Amino acid sequence: MAAKISYADVEVGAELPAQSFPVTRATLVQYAGASGDFNPIHWNEKFATEVGLPDVIAHGMFTMAEAVRVVTDWAGDPGAVVEYGVRFTKPVVVPNDEKGALIEVSGKVAAKLDDNRVQVDVTVLSEGQKVLSMSRAVVQLS
């Protein structure tokens, strides 16, 4: 399966549709079960604060996965993402309430590369602060 976007139709600077992803403590427990990462900083408020965190925080890999969804949804095929990397800047703090936290993600085509590939730079915020930096994906287009 290939990306549903044509390389010829993409311009540098094109913005991907932004999305927001809610995160609750229940989401973190579900992710812990799926990933096997049961570190107590992701579910135990007392432990998280004792080690110097402001509260329970989302898993870094969970945050990365939510962020790349903007790219995979745009491309139309998760397999079109051939490279993806980030630098963790700040944790996503998840309070113990019904609202939880919100991860806000936007993306922009930063460059057209060889072989029908594009570089997409992704901006990832929570509480108005950048939580991932140098978040970039290389996408194989049709």
N, C-alpha and C positions, 0 to 999 in steps of 0.2 A: 504494500500500500504506500502511496506517495502523498505528500502534502497536497492539499486542495488549492493552494495558492500558487500562481505562476510567477516564476522569477521575473519574467518580462513585465509583469503588472505591478511589481513592487518598486517603490521609490525610497531612497534614503530619506529618513525623517518621518516616514509614515508611522502613525501611532496605532498600536494594537488596542482593542477594546479593553478598558480598565475593568478590574473586578475586585470585589471585597470578599474576604473569607472570614466568617466568624469562628472563634476558637473558644471552647468552654473547657472546664475541667473534665467533663465527660468525654469530649473529643480527645483530650490527651490520654485518658485511660484507654480508650479504644485504640489509639495509635500505639501506645505502649504494648498492648496485647498483640497487635499486628506485627510490630517491629522487634519485639523482644527487649526493648529498652525500658526497663523498669526503674531507672535511676530516680530516687525519691525527690529530686529537685523538680520533677515534672508532675508530682501529684501530692506531695506532703509539704504543706505550708510551713510547718514548724521546722522541718529539716532545711528547706530552702532558705529561710531567714537565718537559721543558725550558721549556714555556710556563707552568709553575706549577700544573698540575693534579696531583692525587694519583695518577692513573693514567688509562687510557683511560676515556672517559665515553660514555654512550648519547646519541644524538641527542635534542635536545629535542622535536622533532616526533614521534619514535618514542615517547617517554615519554608525550606527550599522547595519541597514538593508542591506546596500550595502556590508558591510564586511561579513555578514553571507552568502551572496550569494555564496561565494567560497565554503563554507561547504555544502550548499544545492545542488549546482551543482554537487559536488563530490559524495555526497550520492545518488543523483538521486531522492530524495523525501524530500521536505521541512518538512514533518511530522516526519521524522526520527530524527530531532533535538529535543531532549527532555529537554535540558537545554541550556541556552545561557546567558552570562553576560559579561559586560565590565566595565572598569573604564575610564571616559573621561579625557584625558590628555591634549590635545591642540585642539583648534577649527580648522576646515577645512575652511580656508579663501577663499572666492570665489570672485575674481576680476570681475569688470564689463567689460568684453571683450568676444569675441567669444570663446576663449580658456577656460576660467573659471579655475577650479581647477581639480586636478586628485587625486583620492583615489586609492592607490596601496595596494593590499591585497594578502597575502600569508598565508598558513596554514601548520601545521605539526601534525601528530598523536603523541601526547605526552605520552599517556598511553592506555593500554588495560584494561578495567574494567570488572566487572562481568556482566552476563546476555547479552553478545554480544554487549556491549557498548564500545565506545572509547572516549577518551578526545582528542579534537583537539584544539591546541593553534593557535590563529590567530594573525598575525602581520598586522597592519594597518598604512600606512604612507601617508602623503601628504607633498609635498615640502621637501621630505627627512626626515621629522620629524614624530615620532610616535604620532598619534592622539588618539588612543585608547590603553589602557594597560590592562593587565589581561583579555584579550579577549579570552574567552574559550567557547567551545561548547561540550556538551555530545551528541553523536550520537548513535542511536540504529541501529545496522547493522543486516543483515540477517544471 
